[in-house]
């Protein structure tokens, strides 16, 4: 019984990391770079959103390839965050800090995504440059909440990518894992910069 439970938990954790990188991670990248179109002006952003809104069977794609993996990754991630120990004696202080940050940013990202979807995707209309501009400029707290959410989401994805490479046998050995850690942290800085620059662009007049 215990062996079956251990195998089941192993499979669930593997699926959790896979969901965080393939459907959810790719959606994050698409979302970041679609929003980055705002740096080229309102027309460029609105055109990008229009193209996405006219993808065939969009609602089916969103439900099965974005919503369901997102809910699974988020809910199971909360369970992992609640039940995981910190392994202070097994790993270095630096890795334990990253472990804790991964759990904290996961919780922040989960709340951030729900709030963001509620104020944009479920508002009853497709987001436009003017809509996002109004949300970000009418309440300064909303802007800074979005900044925190973007930083948390990009860190969670980038650091999670490091963990994914280990769990799926892509990086084997301390040297490969150390190099991947540097690469993923550079990725975090780049993605966070893209996200924040997009938010700043939205604050400009449409």
C-alpha positions, 0 to 999 in steps of 0.5 A: 500500500505504501509503495503504491502511494509512493509511486502515485505521489511520484507520478503526480509530482512529475506531472506537476513539474511537466504541467508547470513547464509545457502548457503553463510555462508556454502560456506565460511566455506567450502572455509576456510577449503578447503584452510586450507588444504594448511597448510598440503602442496601442495598435500593435497590442490590440492587433496581437490580442485580436489575432489570439481571440480569433484562433479556431476553437479558442475556448476549447484550447484555453480550457484543456491546454491552459485552464486545466493544467493551470488549476492542477499545477496551482492546487497541487503546488499548494499541497506540495508547499504545505507538506514539503520540508526544507531539507536543511541538512541535505541541501546547501543554504542557497538551495534551501532559500531557492526552495522556500522562494519557489513555494512563496512565489508559487502562492503569490503567482496563484493568487495573482493569476486568479485576480488577473483573470478575474479583472481581464479575461472574465470581464466579459470583453477582450482586453484592449490597450485602453482597458489595461491602461485604465486598470493600471493608472486608476489605482496605483496599488493595482500597478504594484500588485501587477509588478509583484505578480510578474516578478513572482511568476517569472521567478517561479517559472525560471527556478521551476525550470531548473528543478524540471531539468533535474527531475526529468534527467536533463541535467545530471551532475553538479556542474550541469545543475550549477550552469543551469541555475545560472542560465535560469536566473538570467532567464528570470531577469530577462522575463521580469524585465520584459513583463515590467517594461510592458506594464510601464508601457501600458501606463502611457496614453493610448 
